[in-house]
Structures are given as structure tokens and as C-alpha cells.
Amino acid sequence: MKSLWRILGVAGLYSVWIKRQWMWIIQSIVFAFSIVLIVYGWVGIEGVKTIIPIWIVISTWGFGLNIIGQNVGYERISREWERVIASQLTVSEYFAGMILGMLPFGLADIAPLIALAILWRFNIKLILLAAALAPLSMAIGAFFSLSVVLRIKNPMNISAITNPLYVLTVFLPPVFYPSTVFPEPVRTLTLCIPTAAFAEIIREFARGLCTSNHVYLAGFSILVWLVVTAIATKKALKWGLE
């Protein structure tokens, strides 16, 4: 019970921003619908059927990489991090509370798109697939960001690190465009990028190719990223008085 109250306490601390920075939620919703409208204008409704589940996964990637990474980074720069890790909070309580407190921002752009998909009677299996991949995407995004942020020793603008990482992993690789624009073996090599691997799984499932080689390769890539980034984060994360 004490652990639950600690998590809720941390969540309350990190939910204060909703009152002060509510425009972030509006910005997130507008951005998500803008992506959908762009795809609709280019390829029509069939493209939207795929881009919504892809966006669900990529949005949670950004939540982990940008939101969690930036929060921890700024706390380290402001010395708040030292107070937190020296408290009675466990590392799991701290991150669980942070995620819970920031969850409204993470769900702001996802929930309307899910409602839109249901309203248009899109393939619910793709939405469920995206929902299943979303926590994994958030975890890898957070581990990736933290493995970098926790190694920064000199004070600096954390956004100058996490924002470029987001752009490089979301807009450059084949996430919002098909990987088939690349010839082999380049197309297969793009699966080494986790965001491209998530997007490829969803696209292959949308085409009914649930057991294709690209699905297996993408799954293997995601597993490798999860293990490597988790180990890298664990080595950089010092908690308590250790």
C-alpha cells in the first residue's frame, strides 16, 4: 500500500503541468491529425487505415524518448535528481509515477485517433496490435534516451539531444512512408532502426503477411534493441546512495 501511495504522489507531482501547460495537449492532438490528413491527401483512406496504428506505436516511442528522457535529463541538470534518488522511492515507483502523471499527454493524440478508427470501422486487429506494441515501443524509446541522457556530465539543453534523436528515428527512416521505396538489401537493413521495425510489422500485418521474413526480422531487431538499451540504461542509472 505504501508503494501505491508513493507512486500516486509522484504522479501528482508530474501532473501539475496539465494546468500550466495544457496547450501541449492541444499541440499533440493537432500534430497527430495533421499526419493523418497528409496521408489521406496523398494516398486516401487506405493509407489512413495503416497510419493510425503506426502513429499509436510511434507516439508512445516519442513519449518514452522525449517526455521521460527530458524529464530525467532536466532533473539531473537542476540537481533535483539527487534528491529523488536519495529518497525512499524505488526506481520502479519513481518511473511508474512519472509515467502515470504524464499519461494524459501520452494519450491525448492516441485516444482521438482510436475513436476515429472505430468510427470508420477500420481493422480493429491492427489497432489491438498497435496497442500491444505500444508499451514495448515506449520502453525502448525511454531506455534509448536515458542511456544517452544519464551519461551527460556537463549542464546543457536536454531538448537539444532528445529532439534530434526523435527526428532521426521517426522522420528519416521508413515509418510514415513504405520501406519498399528502398531496394534490397537496403530495405532489410532499415529494420535495424526500431521505429522502422515497428512500422514494418504493422504494414505487413495490414497486408495479411503475418508470417513474412520481414516480420520476424523486425521482431528480432526490436528484441535486440530492448535488451541492449535496457542494459545500457542499467549501467548508467545509479539509484539510492550507491
C-alpha positions, 0 to 999 in steps of 0.5 A: 500500500505504501508503494501505491501511495508513493507512486500516486504522489509522484504522479501528482507531482508530474501532473501539475503541468496539465494546468500550466501547460495544457496547450501541449495537449492541444499541440499533440492532438493537432500534430497527430491529425495533421499526419493523418490528413497528409496521408489521406491527401496523398494516398486516401483512406487506405493509407489512413487505415495503416497510419493510425496504428503506426502513429499509436506505436510511434507516439508512445516511442516519442513519449518514452524518448522525449517526455521521460528522457527530458524529464530525467535529463532536466532533473539531473541538470537542476540537481533535483535528481539527487534528491529523488534518488536519495529518497525512499522511492524505488526506481520502479515507483519513481518511473511508474509515477512519472509515467502515470502523471504524464499519461494524459499527454501520452494519450491525448493524440492516441485516444482521438485517433482510436475513436476515429478508427472505430468510427470508420470501422477500420481493422480493429486487429491492427489497432489491438496490435498497435496497442500491444506494441505500444508499451514495448515501443515506449520502453525502448524509446525511454531506455534509448534516451536515458542511456544517452541522457544519464551519461551527460556530465556537463549542464546543457539543453536536454531538448537539444539531444532528445529532439534530434534523436526523435527526428532521426528515428521517426522522420528519416527512416521508413515509418510514415512512408513504405520501406519498399521505396528502398531496394534490397538489401537496403530495405532489410537493413532499415529494420535495424532502426526500431521505429522502422521495425515497428512500422514494418510489422504493422504494414505487413500485418495490414497486408495479411503477411503475418508470417513474412521474413520481414516480420520476424526480422523486425521482431528480432531487431526490436528484441535486440534493441530492448535488451541492449538499451535496457542494459545500457540504461542499467549501467548508467542509472545509479539509484539510492546512495550507491 
